[in-house]
Amino acid sequence: MSDISFFVPKGPYNINQLLKDFSKQKKNILISDVKSLESASKNHITFLNSVDYIESAKKTKASVCLTTKSLKGYLPNTCLAIVVKNVLFAIAEISKKFYPNADIDYPDQTLIEFNKISPKFDTVIFGKNIFIGKNVKIGSNTIIGSNTVIEHDVQIDKNCVIGANVTLRNSLVGKNVVIQDGSKIGVKGFGFIPLKDKNFRFPHIGRVILNDNVEIGANCTIDRGSIGDTIIGRNTFLDNQVHVAHNVRIGDNCMIAGQVGFAGSSYIGNNVSIGGQAGVSGHLKIGNNVRIGGGSGVVKNIPNGITVMGYPAVPLKEFIKKKIWQNSINKEQIEKLLPHREPMLLIDRLN
């Protein structure tokens, strides 16, 4: 899949040009872009504001990292650590300097009605009233439904089905992908710094990557990454009305039922099944082969191979023992929900 970027950075800037607080920096370091800890290289600036990312911090190749006093020791000697009062606010201000137009989803001014360029896509089937932006690529044998908007530089591989009233921006779509009606892919995420007079929006310069054989149900929203990417793994299926926030990464062969919500920057492993109306909090790591019961609320990391239910979500046996103790579930209900009914255990909500 192409390594295209949908936003072009301004600059480069010397480190002492990026913020007023940096004006006294004596080192002459030219910064060309803002990147995540993992993807940063020489002449990039990144940030570290949580112990959850210490391992990535140790390996970062960034030239500069904004961080706190307690975390700066985890950065390699090749990376200049700059301690700031508010890491997220500082990196948001710097991102805004590099990408002044990435904090709001402005309408794509390059959109053209499909019938003016449809000969270019002679192996694509179009519905009606479709708008396509500059440099869009659509693979052979793909179907695009009516009233859909595909913004500039989006790439769609072959044999895909894009439903009606879909919006695609800042996205790379693999082969054999299905996106059902009404879904919005690649929109700006819910990221801002709360301030008293006017909130400061965090620029979102990342992408959405839908790998091969993915299916996205109707009326789903998948936010693009803030600095990194939001990624859906191969052969993963999302039911209707699923929300995936910025920087979330969902692995291969996952099954996500309706109205599940993922908060930002959570990593979901391979072969994970999640029942309807469950919620996953931000910055969590969910292991491979995990099963999350319908209506559960996940607020901490889950290791490989565990089945959880409830709010807060706990291992299934612990959840059932608690329900029995509270006399809110009887043996007959338990028998109906035990693993011999899989995967229905994951779809049914325990009342």
C-alpha positions as a printed NumPy array, in Angstrom:
array([[  0.   ,   0.   ,   0.   ],
       [  1.274,   3.494,  -0.866],
       [  3.108,   5.59 ,   1.725],
       [  1.35 ,   8.782,   0.62 ],
       [  0.82 ,  11.634,   3.09 ],
       [ -2.321,  13.759,   2.79 ],
       [ -0.82 ,  16.834,   4.451],
       [  2.356,  18.653,   3.408],
       [  4.319,  20.237,   6.262],
       [  5.525,  23.812,   6.31 ],
       [  9.109,  24.49 ,   7.315],
       [ 11.677,  23.277,   8.073],
       [ 12.206,  25.284,  11.261],
       [ 15.111,  25.63 ,  13.615],
       [ 14.261,  24.281,  17.062],
       [ 14.304,  27.768,  18.6  ],
       [ 11.644,  28.945,  16.103],
       [  8.983,  26.448,  17.094],
       [  7.833,  27.908,  20.423],
       [  8.612,  31.021,  22.452],
       [  9.881,  28.836,  25.287],
       [ 12.463,  27.356,  22.906],
       [ 14.036,  30.695,  21.962],
       [ 16.914,  30.131,  24.389],
       [ 17.786,  26.716,  22.982],
       [ 21.451,  26.869,  22.022],
       [ 21.528,  23.75 ,  19.869],
       [ 21.122,  24.377,  16.147],
       [ 18.737,  21.593,  15.136],
       [ 16.623,  21.849,  12.002],
       [ 13.192,  20.221,  12.408],
       [ 11.322,  19.116,   9.274],
       [  8.244,  17.381,  10.695],
       [  6.259,  16.121,  13.696],
       [  6.116,  12.338,  14.097],
       [  5.176,   9.649,  16.593],
       [  7.892,   8.021,  18.691],
       [  7.872,   4.938,  16.465],
       [  7.938,   6.632,  13.073],
       [ 10.24 ,   9.573,  13.882],
       [ 13.707,   9.802,  12.382],
       [ 16.48 ,  12.381,  12.21 ],
       [ 15.247,  16.011,  12.019],
       [ 11.842,  15.061,  13.456],
       [ 10.281,  16.197,  16.724],
       [  8.112,  13.868,  18.814],
       [  6.622,  13.696,  22.322],
       [  6.506,  11.441,  25.387],
       [  3.881,  12.113,  28.047],
       [  3.059,   8.684,  29.486],
       [  4.847,   5.678,  30.957],
       [  2.809,   3.563,  28.546],
       [  5.202,   4.549,  25.754],
       [  8.545,   4.078,  27.491],
       [  9.607,   1.168,  25.27 ],
       [  8.909,   3.209,  22.132],
       [ 10.764,   6.15 ,  23.665],
       [ 13.897,   4.068,  24.235],
       [ 14.025,   3.198,  20.528],
       [ 12.98 ,   6.517,  18.997],
       [ 15.208,   8.025,  16.306],
       [ 13.77 ,  11.523,  16.678],
       [ 16.173,  14.435,  17.026],
       [ 13.991,  16.173,  19.638],
       [ 11.34 ,  14.979,  22.078],
       [  8.998,  17.048,  24.254],
       [  8.501,  15.351,  27.59 ],
       [  8.299,  15.693,  31.366],
       [ 11.071,  15.758,  33.93 ],
       [ 10.17 ,  12.29 ,  35.184],
       [ 10.213,  10.715,  31.702],
       [ 13.183,  12.365,  29.993],
       [ 15.604,   9.739,  31.286],
       [ 14.023,   7.069,  29.071],
       [ 15.054,   8.811,  25.851],
       [ 18.256,   7.825,  24.014],
       [ 21.291,  10.118,  24.118],
       [ 20.809,  10.889,  20.421],
       [ 17.492,  12.612,  21.174],
       [ 17.35 ,  16.069,  22.748],
       [ 14.785,  15.98 ,  25.578],
       [ 12.968,  19.268,  26.164],
       [ 10.909,  19.417,  29.355],
       [  7.679,  21.426,  29.016],
       [  4.794,  22.178,  31.366],
       [  2.095,  20.654,  29.149],
       [  3.404,  18.129,  26.641],
       [  0.194,  17.768,  24.627],
       [ -0.397,  21.511,  24.385],
       [  3.19 ,  22.126,  23.277],
       [  3.115,  19.415,  20.588],
       [ -0.294,  20.658,  19.422],
       [  1.099,  24.179,  18.971],
       [  4.084,  22.84 ,  17.046],
       [  1.852,  20.625,  14.89 ],
       [ -0.269,  23.661,  14.105],
       [  2.861,  25.52 ,  12.935],
       [  3.776,  22.71 ,  10.543],
       [  0.18 ,  21.944,   9.514],
       [ -1.96 ,  25.087,   9.888],
       [ -4.967,  23.62 ,   8.045],
       [ -5.148,  20.159,   9.629],
       [ -7.134,  21.085,  12.732],
       [-10.467,  21.402,  10.876],
       [-11.867,  19.34 ,   7.996],
       [-12.197,  22.04 ,   5.375],
       [-14.207,  21.115,   2.247],
       [-12.087,  19.695,  -0.574],
       [-11.931,  22.384,  -3.25 ],
       [-10.694,  19.914,  -5.892],
       [-13.914,  17.869,  -6.037],
       [-15.325,  17.217,  -9.525],
       [-18.505,  15.413, -10.539],
       [-17.653,  11.876, -11.499],
       [-19.192,  12.092, -14.988],
       [-16.505,  14.603, -15.965],
       [-13.705,  12.147, -15.22 ],
       [-15.396,   8.724, -15.363],
       [-13.575,   7.695, -18.591],
       [-10.416,   7.671, -16.481],
       [-11.997,   4.896, -14.391],
       [-13.366,   2.722, -17.175],
       [-13.428,  -0.447, -15.022],
       [-15.27 ,   1.227, -12.115],
       [-19.064,   1.248, -11.736],
       [-20.466,   4.554, -10.472],
       [-23.858,   5.42 ,  -9.027],
       [-25.226,   8.942,  -9.315],
       [-24.162,  12.303,  -7.872],
       [-20.635,  11.221,  -6.919],
       [-17.789,  13.686,  -6.348],
       [-14.114,  12.809,  -6.668],
       [-11.062,  14.859,  -5.656],
       [ -7.703,  15.409,  -7.311],
       [ -5.281,  12.472,  -7.672],
       [ -7.778,   9.868,  -6.45 ],
       [ -6.961,   6.293,  -7.477],
       [ -9.658,   3.617,  -7.78 ],
       [ -8.84 ,   0.005,  -8.638],
       [-10.556,  -2.145, -11.226],
       [-13.941,  -3.795, -10.631],
       [-14.775,  -1.412,  -7.797],
       [-18.339,  -0.142,  -7.258],
       [-19.067,   3.349,  -5.903],
       [-22.582,   4.057,  -4.577],
       [-24.628,   7.216,  -5.137],
       [-23.999,  10.476,  -3.254],
       [-20.541,   9.38 ,  -2.162],
       [-17.603,  11.785,  -1.809],
       [-14.013,  10.631,  -2.317],
       [-11.585,  13.43 ,  -1.471],
       [ -8.166,  14.216,  -2.892],
       [ -5.399,  11.6  ,  -2.959],
       [ -7.55 ,   8.796,  -1.503],
       [ -6.502,   5.401,  -2.86 ],
       [ -8.904,   2.486,  -3.272],
       [ -7.596,  -0.856,  -4.5  ],
       [ -9.443,  -3.296,  -6.758],
       [-12.667,  -5.242,  -6.168],
       [-14.036,  -2.9  ,  -3.506],
       [-17.649,  -1.953,  -2.816],
       [-18.205,   1.573,  -1.504],
       [-21.829,   2.191,  -0.518],
       [-24.062,   5.235,  -0.892],
       [-23.541,   8.445,   1.122],
       [-20.012,   7.449,   2.125],
       [-17.294,  10.036,   2.733],
       [-13.675,   8.984,   2.253],
       [-10.814,  11.341,   3.04 ],
       [ -7.186,  10.878,   4.119],
       [ -7.568,   7.128,   3.597],
       [ -5.886,   4.169,   1.933],
       [ -8.207,   1.265,   1.144],
       [ -6.939,  -2.23 ,   0.324],
       [ -8.311,  -4.946,  -1.959],
       [-11.793,  -6.485,  -1.582],
       [-12.893,  -3.943,   1.021],
       [-16.608,  -3.274,   1.652],
       [-17.764,   0.033,   3.139],
       [-21.503,   0.143,   3.675],
       [-23.846,   3.117,   3.356],
       [-23.354,   6.272,   5.365],
       [-19.906,   5.58 ,   6.807],
       [-17.406,   8.4  ,   7.291],
       [-13.779,   7.355,   6.956],
       [-10.755,   9.556,   7.628],
       [-12.483,  12.417,   9.429],
       [-10.725,  14.534,  12.058],
       [-10.675,  13.023,  15.505],
       [-11.94 ,  14.48 ,  18.778],
       [ -8.683,  16.022,  19.92 ],
       [ -8.249,  19.424,  21.545],
       [ -6.62 ,  21.169,  24.49 ],
       [ -9.335,  22.601,  26.8  ],
       [ -8.699,  26.301,  27.454],
       [-10.864,  28.805,  29.299],
       [-11.643,  31.189,  26.436],
       [-11.14 ,  29.062,  23.321],
       [-10.223,  25.393,  23.037],
       [ -7.093,  24.642,  21.01 ],
       [ -7.752,  22.034,  18.325],
       [ -5.092,  19.378,  17.841],
       [ -4.161,  19.054,  14.137],
       [ -4.836,  15.585,  12.738],
       [ -2.226,  14.778,  10.099],
       [ -2.481,  10.983,  10.116],
       [ -4.402,   8.595,   7.887],
       [ -6.879,   5.74 ,   7.989],
       [ -5.598,   2.471,   6.543],
       [ -8.123,  -0.264,   5.754],
       [ -6.26 ,  -3.444,   4.878],
       [ -7.405,  -6.167,   2.463],
       [-10.774,  -7.897,   2.954],
       [-12.023,  -5.491,   5.62 ],
       [-15.745,  -4.782,   5.944],
       [-17.086,  -1.582,   7.494],
       [-20.782,  -1.598,   8.408],
       [-23.302,   1.161,   7.796],
       [-22.939,   4.525,   9.547],
       [-19.55 ,   3.815,  11.094],
       [-17.043,   6.588,  11.788],
       [-13.307,   6.   ,  11.656],
       [-11.165,   8.977,  12.637],
       [ -7.768,   9.503,  11.059],
       [ -4.722,   9.537,  13.292],
       [ -3.569,  12.685,  15.019],
       [  0.126,  12.122,  14.319],
       [  0.252,   8.392,  13.566],
       [ -2.332,   6.343,  11.632],
       [ -5.608,   4.627,  12.455],
       [ -5.365,   1.069,  11.112],
       [ -7.895,  -1.74 ,  10.577],
       [ -6.223,  -5.119,  10.01 ],
       [ -6.884,  -7.668,   7.298],
       [-10.172,  -9.554,   7.25 ],
       [-11.58 ,  -7.596,  10.18 ],
       [-15.33 ,  -6.907,  10.111],
       [-17.071,  -3.984,  11.811],
       [-20.831,  -4.069,  12.29 ],
       [-23.048,  -0.979,  11.933],
       [-22.54 ,   2.203,  13.972],
       [-19.071,   1.389,  15.264],
       [-16.852,   4.336,  16.232],
       [-13.063,   4.069,  15.946],
       [-11.217,   7.09 ,  17.363],
       [ -7.877,   8.513,  16.275],
       [ -4.724,   6.357,  16.382],
       [ -6.595,   3.125,  17.182],
       [ -5.078,   0.002,  15.666],
       [ -7.253,  -3.078,  15.275],
       [ -5.55 ,  -6.323,  14.277],
       [ -6.383,  -9.015,  11.738],
       [ -9.475, -11.265,  11.759],
       [-11.377,  -9.306,  14.386],
       [-15.169,  -9.273,  14.766],
       [-16.679,  -6.07 ,  16.163],
       [-20.459,  -6.012,  16.774],
       [-22.748,  -2.98 ,  16.502],
       [-22.339,   0.246,  18.484],
       [-18.933,  -0.629,  19.896],
       [-16.789,   2.413,  20.659],
       [-13.   ,   2.605,  20.755],
       [-11.385,   5.605,  22.459],
       [ -8.165,   6.985,  21.007],
       [ -4.776,   5.262,  20.777],
       [ -5.889,   1.795,  21.89 ],
       [ -4.241,  -1.227,  20.29 ],
       [ -6.418,  -4.264,  19.623],
       [ -4.753,  -7.601,  18.855],
       [ -5.591, -10.261,  16.252],
       [ -8.665, -12.529,  16.398],
       [-10.475, -10.329,  18.907],
       [-14.282, -10.528,  19.196],
       [-16.296,  -7.75 ,  20.833],
       [-20.02 ,  -7.858,  21.553],
       [-22.473,  -5.062,  20.861],
       [-22.392,  -1.75 ,  22.756],
       [-19.087,  -2.514,  24.466],
       [-16.632,   0.315,  25.034],
       [-12.823,   0.328,  25.096],
       [-11.088,   3.199,  26.885],
       [ -8.129,   5.039,  25.396],
       [ -4.443,   4.078,  25.39 ],
       [ -5.128,   0.42 ,  26.221],
       [ -3.596,  -2.769,  24.849],
       [ -5.965,  -5.657,  24.151],
       [ -4.165,  -8.929,  23.439],
       [ -4.703, -11.534,  20.737],
       [ -7.684, -13.933,  20.911],
       [ -9.49 , -11.785,  23.473],
       [-13.287, -11.876,  23.754],
       [-15.253,  -8.983,  25.213],
       [-18.908,  -9.516,  26.107],
       [-21.668,  -7.22 ,  24.898],
       [-22.227,  -4.069,  26.95 ],
       [-18.871,  -4.362,  28.72 ],
       [-16.652,  -1.426,  29.6  ],
       [-12.924,  -2.088,  29.218],
       [-10.818,   0.256,  31.351],
       [ -7.502,  -1.613,  31.614],
       [ -5.222,  -3.768,  29.47 ],
       [ -6.275,  -7.344,  28.685],
       [ -3.671, -10.092,  28.102],
       [ -3.914, -12.696,  25.343],
       [ -6.698, -15.254,  25.313],
       [ -8.943, -13.801,  28.039],
       [-12.755, -13.527,  27.934],
       [-14.153, -10.563,  29.879],
       [-17.581,  -9.132,  30.675],
       [-19.157,  -6.398,  32.762],
       [-18.35 ,  -2.85 ,  33.789],
       [-15.575,  -2.591,  34.551],
       [-14.805,  -5.647,  32.436],
       [-13.436,  -8.591,  34.417],
       [-12.65 , -12.225,  33.499],
       [-15.82 , -14.171,  32.729],
       [-15.617, -16.549,  35.735],
       [-15.202, -13.626,  38.106],
       [-18.125, -11.843,  36.493],
       [-20.419, -14.872,  36.84 ],
       [-19.429, -15.499,  40.474],
       [-20.248, -11.89 ,  41.282],
       [-23.629, -12.137,  39.582],
       [-24.492, -15.329,  41.465],
       [-23.484, -13.707,  44.742],
       [-25.755, -10.773,  43.946],
       [-28.579, -13.199,  43.036],
       [-29.015, -11.385,  39.739],
       [-28.37 , -14.425,  37.563],
       [-29.354, -18.076,  37.923],
       [-27.754, -21.296,  36.732],
       [-30.057, -21.574,  33.722],
       [-28.97 , -18.154,  32.471],
       [-25.321, -19.093,  32.948],
       [-25.742, -22.317,  30.955],
       [-27.27 , -20.378,  28.081],
       [-24.322, -17.985,  27.986],
       [-21.41 , -20.361,  28.499],
       [-18.92 , -21.014,  25.664],
       [-20.833, -23.848,  24.008],
       [-22.974, -21.066,  22.485],
       [-19.966, -19.205,  21.093],
       [-19.821, -16.796,  19.423],
       [-23.326, -15.847,  20.64 ],
       [-21.84 , -15.305,  24.116],
       [-20.078, -12.298,  22.682],
       [-23.093, -10.861,  20.902],
       [-25.75 , -11.284,  23.59 ],
       [-25.846,  -8.766,  26.397],
       [-26.197, -10.205,  29.862],
       [-29.168,  -8.546,  31.558]])
